[in-house]
Amino acid sequence: MKRKFGFKNQAYNEKLSSIPHNFAATHDEEKGVSELTIYGDIGESWFWDSTSAVDVDNALKQAGTNDIVVRLNSPGGSAFDGIAIYNRLKEHPGKVTIHVDGWACSAASIIAMAGDEVIMGTGAMMMIHEASNIVWGTKNDMRKVADMLEELEAGIVDVYMTKAKISREEITEQMNAETWFSALKAVEIGFATSTALTVEGKDESEEMTQMRAQMQAMQNKIDELTNQEPEKPTPVKQNRVVRLF
């Protein structure tokens, strides 16, 4: 059963609903790194497979003090599970690196904010929007839910503001408008630290810099040897031999 999304922009609905669920955790004690894969919906669901805060909590307990690498590709889901996963990752003692492999929408964008390093994959996107809920009942019931959603959104803005380079008011406006960020835009706004392309370019640049430094050092040594004046031979004092005939 494919999930239907209430996003204002329905252009990506089919692609988002086709993300297969995949939650996996591997632990490399030798390297001190644990990798978590979070693909698909966030939060407990009766209708489709999903990744809950409990799943992530159990995986982090098994990780111990390992550094954490999260592979994220999700349309979102439960804001409360997203917040719980965010806080659980933030409290983890090791470094947390999050790779947005495809999408980090809605609740998944909250999870992404937990990364000490957030790397947007080539072509990856991030989306933030208003919190929503399904409510049935009286006008007072609906008002209570609206008040709760406003409080929830205030907390979500708090999370975004831990990384955002713009004002709280601007973040709120972008949530209300449902804003989609490309990889570069996510870096520009502060939600991500780099893109896969800039990380690759940085590595290549560092290698080139090291090679240039080594070549320059060799050239300096050659120049030093070339410019040295040849040492003058030390005159040898010749002893006169007196021969008697």
URUR-V507119 format. One record per helix or strand of 3 or more residues. SS is the DSSP state (H for helix, E for strand). FROM is the first residue (numbers start at 1). TO is the last residue. If there is no record, write none. Layout:
BEGIN
<<SS	FROM	TO> <SS	FROM	TO>>
END
This chain:
BEGIN
<<H	13	17> <E	22	28> <E	33	39> <H	53	63> <E	67	74> <H	79	91> <E	96	105> <H	107	112> <E	117	120> <E	125	128> <H	139	161> <H	168	177> <E	179	182> <H	183	189> <H	196	227>>
END
